Amino acid sequence: MEDTYGDLVSSLAQKNDKRICLLVMDGVGDCDNSGRGTALEIAETPNFDKLAKASALGLSLPVAVGVTPGSGPGHLGLFGYDPQIYQVGRGVLSALGIEFALDRRDVACRLNFCTIDGDGNVTDRRAGRIPDDENRRVLEKVRAGIRPPQGVEVFYETVSEHRALMVLRGDDLDDDVPDTDPQATGVPPLDPTSGSDSRTSAIAKNLIEQVQEILADEPKANMILARGFAKFPDWPTFAERWQLDPAAVAGYPMYRGVARLVGMKVVAQPTTAEDICAETIRALADHTFVFAHFKYTDKTGEDGDLDAKVQRIEEMDAALPALLESPPDVLVVTGDHSTPPSIKAHSWHPVPVLMRAPHLRGGDGGRFTERDCLGGQIGTIFAKQLIPLAMAHAGKLEKFGA
Amino acid sequence: MEDTYGDLVSSLAQKNDKRICLLVMDGVGDCDNSGRGTALEIAETPNFDKLAKASALGLSLPVAVGVTPGSGPGHLGLFGYDPQIYQVGRGVLSALGIEFALDRRDVACRLNFCTIDGDGNVTDRRAGRIPDDENRRVLEKVRAGIRPPQGVEVFYETVSEHRALMVLRGDDLDDDVPDTDPQATGVPPLDPTSGSDSRTSAIAKNLIEQVQEILADEPKANMILARGFAKFPDWPTFAERWQLDPAAVAGYPMYRGVARLVGMKVVAQPTTAEDICAETIRALADHTFVFAHFKYTDKTGEDGDLDAKVQRIEEMDAALPALLESPPDVLVVTGDHSTPPSIKAHSWHPVPVLMRAPHLRGGDGGRFTERDCLGGQIGTIFAKQLIPLAMAHAGKLEKFGA
């Protein structure tokens, strides 16, 4: 699959001093709540209302019609990386989620502690969902006992419950390593060298065998299942791709991780709306692009707490005037996906977009809501098209052809 | 990159006697002008208003979201040729721009006169931007002195200032010839045979060396830099692709050139709105498709002259009733891109489209403006989809599958 659109726009990118800010209100989109409307419709947002009147509105499809994205693909789309092309392996996503500092030589995989019986067959694929403390205790034993082969470093990190991360670091490692999780009980773990003759799969096999010995006398977590071996991706950085000098303002590990995945520098880690706006203003002084991330609109959606989601939107609304005092040349406000409280999870619904920029066809009027965004001048576009559109308005794209 | 859509529609094309007219008001789209609205919104257009009430409206994306097209890609899109696939080399575009009659064996390139010093290093990549007269005088010297190899003809034409065109004509020429412009001063021109062992690159090298000798005693234009070597493209003609018998009515060289690029016959060269409508009516008597081009809506936009752009729109409005007296079966009015006077250049904004045709879902009402087109039944589609849509309304596309 070729990234025709991204490559075209990238070839037209040119630098200037104009500032672009992408403010992501994570999971901001919603569906109706028992006839009361969406969280954005229910919220009282005088500042967004005023801003919307002078802005272009639209909707953003994170991946494709009907497709619900995870946080990784959701943000990659917003950064202008087609999430169907730029796919991150599970191992790398696990590392991002706990903010393990991957480098470009690393291969990461997700581990599940499991229980095996005397014949080596899996009896519980999640080792009784051991608590985090036990996970940490058992991993400490693994760290103390493991002897990686010469030239390779190995890292083990707790994620949560039965979940952990393994990272191999060394020259010329690859991620051609099959999963060892048999996805069933009563059978042994799979052999990571079966179907692969890569050097890394042999290393992985050896390490897993060592772990089995180290954990032999554990009652529950006496073995590991590995899956999603993945190398840190060799993608063009955001700076190379768009000729922008990017900074990330993000309070949560996953989002700092996704930002680093495309080479953004993380300059601040605020979590409240007020602090995010203040740090964004600061970052815009030194960077032509700032990605600012607000987590709570997603968190409250996942909690199924509509009132809290409405309140978080109102918090961002209250913080907005500070950001608009010395506004970026182009301001894009949107989400990486919708998180309806009625679903308590990410969803596939297109996400409201607001763009304040030069050269608009006037303001679209209306409010920053799903319904008003539907009729806006931006139309319904893919998330990956937002950075290019913002760059066009900032005069950062050359003409295509003569 | 495959042209799946174009190939599908082409395979369904069938002839009938129905007439389609594509009236291109070059650069007609606009963005807001300090709260006054767009040129189409400001203009008084009673005839377009009346026509819009009975027509389908929509918006056309010339290339892709955020991408500003040149005139070549803009028109190729309108002719149903995906501009990302059907890319024209700079040499061919330069030839089209001065209406040099390229034939299918030709290789064209763009020349810049430059100044070199005694060591052969470039000191000025534009030869002090010599005036057109000096360009013509120096080229005349080149023409008199040049000795092309056997079997090859060579043509030199003035474009403007330091810009010129070189065309090689002969059998089996290719365009695998690297640029010689070093894009820097203080270094010699590049060797067109470096990295290419094509026969044409050797010919080009020899010709450039001859030119250097001929111009040795010139004070400014004592050398040439060549770039964008390109063959006349071997594309399916418009007639083959759409089973239409096309004619072009266009007063400016570039647009006649683009029309000829897809094999259209140029039947008239009017420039005023009134003459364009009269010649279009005449051409529709003999052709199932007429492309009519009106330049001034772009020119006034590039001049940054909003009032003049408004006036040019009103001129076309005044001429419209003549065209509608014996109207084509399908009339499409649109632009190849937007040219906002506030930007004084082509832009990326979607372009208003009006389609009067049988089998509409009623008229969309409203006016022929960016805002009203946003809500129209055509929606926002790619420029390359307009000819297929017009053909559908004219009964010129067979059913797909049984």
HADDOCK unambig.tbl for C-alpha pairs under 7 A between the chains (distance, minus, plus):
assign (segid A and resid 359 and name CA) (segid B and resid 31 and name CA) 5.77 0.50 0.50
assign (segid A and resid 359 and name CA) (segid B and resid 32 and name CA) 6.74 0.50 0.50
assign (segid A and resid 360 and name CA) (segid B and resid 31 and name CA) 5.63 0.50 0.50
assign (segid A and resid 360 and name CA) (segid B and resid 32 and name CA) 6.20 0.50 0.50
assign (segid A and resid 361 and name CA) (segid B and resid 31 and name CA) 4.34 0.50 0.50
assign (segid A and resid 361 and name CA) (segid B and resid 32 and name CA) 4.70 0.50 0.50
assign (segid A and resid 362 and name CA) (segid B and resid 32 and name CA) 5.20 0.50 0.50
assign (segid A and resid 362 and name CA) (segid B and resid 35 and name CA) 6.89 0.50 0.50
assign (segid A and resid 377 and name CA) (segid B and resid 374 and name CA) 6.82 0.50 0.50
assign (segid A and resid 385 and name CA) (segid B and resid 65 and name CA) 6.45 0.50 0.50
assign (segid A and resid 388 and name CA) (segid B and resid 66 and name CA) 5.57 0.50 0.50
assign (segid A and resid 389 and name CA) (segid B and resid 65 and name CA) 6.36 0.50 0.50
assign (segid A and resid 389 and name CA) (segid B and resid 66 and name CA) 4.38 0.50 0.50
assign (segid A and resid 392 and name CA) (segid B and resid 66 and name CA) 5.35 0.50 0.50
assign (segid A and resid 399 and name CA) (segid B and resid 68 and name CA) 4.95 0.50 0.50
assign (segid A and resid 399 and name CA) (segid B and resid 69 and name CA) 5.58 0.50 0.50
assign (segid A and resid 399 and name CA) (segid B and resid 70 and name CA) 6.21 0.50 0.50
assign (segid A and resid 400 and name CA) (segid B and resid 67 and name CA) 6.91 0.50 0.50
assign (segid A and resid 400 and name CA) (segid B and resid 68 and name CA) 5.92 0.50 0.50
assign (segid A and resid 400 and name CA) (segid B and resid 69 and name CA) 4.78 0.50 0.50
assign (segid A and resid 400 and name CA) (segid B and resid 70 and name CA) 5.75 0.50 0.50
assign (segid A and resid 401 and name CA) (segid B and resid 69 and name CA) 6.23 0.50 0.50
assign (segid A and resid 401 and name CA) (segid B and resid 70 and name CA) 4.87 0.50 0.50
assign (segid A and resid 401 and name CA) (segid B and resid 72 and name CA) 6.72 0.50 0.50
assign (segid A and resid 401 and name CA) (segid B and resid 73 and name CA) 6.27 0.50 0.50
assign (segid A and resid 402 and name CA) (segid B and resid 70 and name CA) 4.35 0.50 0.50
assign (segid A and resid 402 and name CA) (segid B and resid 71 and name CA) 6.08 0.50 0.50
assign (segid A and resid 402 and name CA) (segid B and resid 72 and name CA) 6.09 0.50 0.50
